[in-house]
Amino acid sequence: MLHKQRLLTPGPTPLPESVRLAMAADMIHHRKAAFRDMMDAIGRDLGALFGTSAPVLPLSASGTGAMTAAVHGLFTPGEKVLVVEGGYFGRRWTEISLAHGLNPVILTVELGRAVTAGQVAEALDWDGEIAGVLVQHSETSTGVRHPVGDIAAVVRESRALLVVDGISAVSVMPCPMDAWGIDCLLTGSQKGLMLPPGLALIALSPRARRRSEEIGSGDAYFDLPAEFASNAKGQTHFTSPVSLLAGLRESLRLLHVAGLDNIYRKQHALARMARAGVKALGLTLFAPEDYAWGLTSILLPPGMESAPLLAAAEKNYGVVMAGGQDGEFKDRILRIGHMGYVDYADLAAGLYALARSYQDLGGYLGCRDCLEQALDAYRKALDEDMPE
């Protein structure tokens, strides 16, 4: 049977037609006036998106490239950094730190749970040599939302810099960099920004930028001072991903037209819808309390693995979702992405595909009105105040 494919993974995410068309436009040269004009327009909109008056630097890399740029550009080998490890991408901070010769102090958080600001404060009080705190705003591997605003308030009282991975958070959940006091915020293109992979974005607070200038060229490729100098000229330091940046200009226009508050409200309502649907199906939410707004993780019961369930949903219902990423829960986690160019109809199709595929594989679901419960939660969330 022919199905419309719906991409409901935590990234890459679906692309709006106008973004695809923008990326298909004729090539322009990255050192000429037309490109500088495009960079000026992008820079203004990125500042509003990040909630900062600082420049937001585009990098020709995935989100991990921006993570690498932050670690290499803000810390020197031998320094201590506090790493919040609450999943696969928390451990990536540790891997990048070790590769750079840093001394990571690991704050381990139970999978499916968020770190608390009190835990971060305790770690900083215990070791006054910590130079940075590295944390995800949205831990994509588990669907957990860490309380970055509360953490920032704690870190501001120390000498440490707060570095936030916002790869599945920026344009999905509020993360106002200046208002919260974040020193470094970064993201990637293939999540809420509705672009293909390959473009990263990073911004530094004034004290983080001073630190990067003191360190100088922390990496031959991810050279933040050089990127700042090029950005001031409307360029990037190395060859620019011109087509991705053309797509970014269009995606930022779409976000501006919709309004960020409306985008966040939609994202929160989709998260509530997904969670209500999962509960109505009798399945278990992997992140029971502190949940991200761009994806929902489900813990499957013993005896049901994610791989055959995902294959059935794609083959029989045209819905592409994702499994777990590593560790003891890899084969038992199913992740539904609902960020970017995804609406309630897409998510309803995803929940339907999940339910039918689960039953096709022998699982028992007793709910007859699961989709109605999910849609009711979506409608109610649109009218409620969003959490801080």
N, C-alpha and C positions, 0 to 999 in steps of 0.2 A: 504494500500500500504506500502511496506517495504522501509524505508528511511535510509540512513546513518545518524546517529545523529551527528550534529555539535554543540559543546558547545561554544556558543558565549556570555557567561556571564562575568561580571567583576571579576570573581573568584568564585570557582575554574576554572582553564583553562585546555585545553587539555594537555595530557602527551605524549611526544615522546616515541616511542617504546623502545629506548635504555635506557631511564630513568626508564621505568617500569621494564625492565629486570634487571637493576642495583639494584632496590629495592627488586627484587625477589631472589637475590643471598643468599647463605648460611649466617646465622647469625654469627657475630663475637662478641667477648666480648669487652665491652667499656672501660676496664681498661688494655688492652693488647696492644702489640706492633703493631699489624695490624691496630687497631683503631687509634693509635697515628700517624701512617704513613698516614692514610686517612685524619686525621685532619690537618696534615701539608700541604698536597696538597690542601685541601679546603681553608685553611687560606691564602695561596699565591694568589689563584684566587679570593677570596673574597676581598682582599685588592685592587686588580685591578678593580673589579666591583664597589666598594664603592669609589674608588679614594682616598684611604687613606693609610698611612704607619702604622696606628694604628691597633691593633688586632680587628677582627670582631668576636663577640661572638655569637655562636649558643645557642638558648634557646628552651627548650621543651615546646612550647606554640604557640598559634596563634599570629598574629600581635598585637592584643590587649595586650597580655602578655608583648611584648616588650615596648609598650606604658606605661604600668603599671610599668615596670622595670625602665624606664627613669624617670618617675615622682617620684617614691619612692627612686630612687638611687641618684637623683640630687638635690632634694629640701626637705626642712623640714617643718613640719606642721606650719602654720601661715605665711609662705612666700607668696608673691604675684607673680603670673605668668600671662602673657598676653596670652590669648587664642584667636586665630583667628577662629571664628565660621562662616563658610560659607557653612554648610551642616551637615549631620548626623554624620560624623566622626570628624568634628570640635567640635561638642557637646560632643563627647566621651572624648576628652581631658578635657573638663569641668567636666564631671562626674568622671573621674579618679582623677582629682585634688581635687575635693570636698571630695571624699572618703578618700583621704590622709590628709585632714585637711588644704589644701592650700586655699589661698584667690585669686580665679581667677578673673582677670579683663577681661571682655568680649569685644572683638572687633568684632562687628556683621557686616557681609558682605552680601549684597543682594545675594540670591541664584542664581547661574548661572553666577556670576561675581567673579573676582579675587580681593583679597586685594591688595593694593599698598604699596610699601616700604614707601611712604610718610605717609600713615595712621599709619604704625607701628612706624615710627620715631616720629610722633606726640604723640602717646600714651606713648612712652618711655620718651619723654621730659616732658610730663605732670606728670608722676609718676616715680621718680627716685628710688623707692624701688622695682621695678619689677626685679625679679631674673631670670626669664626665659621667652622665647617666644616659644609658642607651635603652630605648623602650619602643615598642610598637603602640600606636594608637588603636589600631585594629589588628589583632593577631589572626592573619588570614587562615592559618592552619586549623584554628579551633573555633573561630567566630566570636572571640572574646573582645570586648572593648575595655581597654585600660583607662583609668581616670586621669588623663594627661593634665587636665586643668588643675586638679588637686596636687598631682605630683610636681607640677611647675611651681606652685606656691611653696612647696617644701624645698625644692632645689634652689630657688632664688635666695634662700637664706644661707647657702653654702658657696664654696668657691667653684663648684662643679658646673659644667655646661650641660644643659638638657638637650639631647639629640633625639628627635622623634621620627620614627618611620611611619609616614602617613600614606603608604602606598595604596592600601585599600580603605583609606579614610578621607583623604582630601577630595572634596566635591561630593562626599557621601555623608559625612558627619561634621558638625561644626568643629573647627580646630583653629581658632583665631590666634595666630602666632604672637602678635604684639600684645594683645589684651591678656593672654595667658602667661606671657613671659617665656616662650619657647626660644631656645638659642639656635636651634637648627631644625628645620622642617623639610622633609623631602617626600617625593612621590614619584610614581611611574605613570606611563601614558595609558596602559591597557586595562584600567579599572574604571573608576568613576568618570574619567576624562573622555571615555568613548573613542579611543584611538587604538591603532595596532601597537604591539610592544615595540620598544626600541628608543623611547625618549624618556629621560628622567629630568626632574626639576628639583632644585634645592635652593633654600634661602637661609641666610645667617642673620642673627641679631647683631647689633653694633659690637657687643663684647666678643661674640664669636668671630666676627670679621676681624677684629683687632688680633685675636688669637691666631687666626689663619695667616695674617700678615706677618706676625712674629715668627711663625713656623716657616713660612715661605712655601716653596714648592715641595709639598709632602709626597707627591707622586708625579711621575713623568707625564702621565696622561691626565689624571684628575688633579689639575693644578688650579686650585680655587682662586688665588690672587690673579693668575693670568686670565681666568674666566671672567672675573670682575672687570679687569681692564678691557677685555674684548667686549663685554656686555655694554660698557659705557659708550662704545662706538657702534652699538647696534649689531654686534656680531657675536659669534662663538669663537673660542680659541682655536679649535680644530675644525675640520670640515663639518658643516652643519647638516642635520637631517631635514633638508628643505621641505620635502613633501609632508613629513610628520608635523613640522611646524605650521605648514599651511592648514593641515587638518586641525591642529591645536587652536589656531585663530578662529576657525569655524566652531569648534566645540565650545570654546569660551564665549563666543557670541550666543550660542544656544543657551548656555547656563545663565548668561546675563539677561536674556529675554525672559526666561522662565523665572528668574529671581532665586538667589541662593536659599532664602528662607523657604520658598516653595519646594525647591529641590530637596532640602533636608527633611521637610515635612513628608514628602512623598517617600523618601528612603526609610524614614522611621515607620511610616504606615505599612510599607512592604515588609519590613522586618516583623512587625506585629502580625501581619497577615500570615507570613510563613510560619511563625511560631504557633499561632492559633491552629493552623492547619495540621502541623506536626502533632500537636497535643491531641487534636480531635481524632487523628488516625491511631492514637494510642502508642505513638513512638516517643522516644526520649530525646529531649534537647541536650546537646553536649555542653552548651553554655547556658546553664539554667537561669542565671541572674544578669550578669554584666555582659550584654550582647552587643555585637557590632550591628550596624544598620545595612551593611552591603551584602552579607551572606548569613546563612543559617546552617549550623552543623547539627547533624542527627547521629545519635549513637544507636546503631542497629542492635537488635537482640542477638544473643548467642545463637549460632547456627545459620545466621543470615549475613553473608559477606557483601561488600559494596560492589565488587567488580561485576558479578552477574546481574545485579540489580541495575547498575548503570548501563550495561550493554542492552538489557531488555528495554529500558526507557528510551534509549536512542534508536534502537532498531524498530520497535513497535509503535512508538509514540512521537518520535522526532525530537525528543528533549535531551540535551546534552548537559549533564551535571558532573560533579567531581567527587572523587573519593578522598580518603585520608592521605597523609603525606609521609608519615614514618612512625616508627615505634609500635607499641602494643595495640594501638587503636587504628593502625593504618587501614586494615581491611574491614573495620567495623564502623568507620565514619563515612557518612555521605554529606557532601556540602552542596547546598543550593545557592547559587549566586543571584542576587537581585539588585545589582547596582548599575548606574549609568543608564543606558538606553533600554531599560526593562520596565514594563508597566504591570498593572495588576492582572491583565489578561495573560501575559506571559507566565507570571507566577502561578496563576490558576492552572494553566496547562501543565506546569511543572509538578504541582501537587497532585494533579490527576494522574500524570505519568508515574509518579512515585507510588501512588496507591495501587494502581492497576498492575504495575510491574511487581510490586511486593506480593500481591495476591497471586499473580501468575506463577511466582516462584514458590508458592505454598504457604506464604505468610497469612495470618488471620488478622483482619481489620473489622471491627464491629460497628464502625461509624457509617451512617447513611447520609448525613448532611454535612460532611467534613468541609466541602468547598464553601457552603453557605456560612458556616462558622468562620472560616478564614476570611471571606469577603466582608462579613459583618465586622470583624476585628479591624480590617483595613478602613472601612468607612468611619468607624468610631475614632480611630487614631488620627484621621485627617482633621477631626474637630477638637481633639484634645491638645493640651499644652505639651510640647516636646520636653523630654528630660534635659537637664542641663548637661 
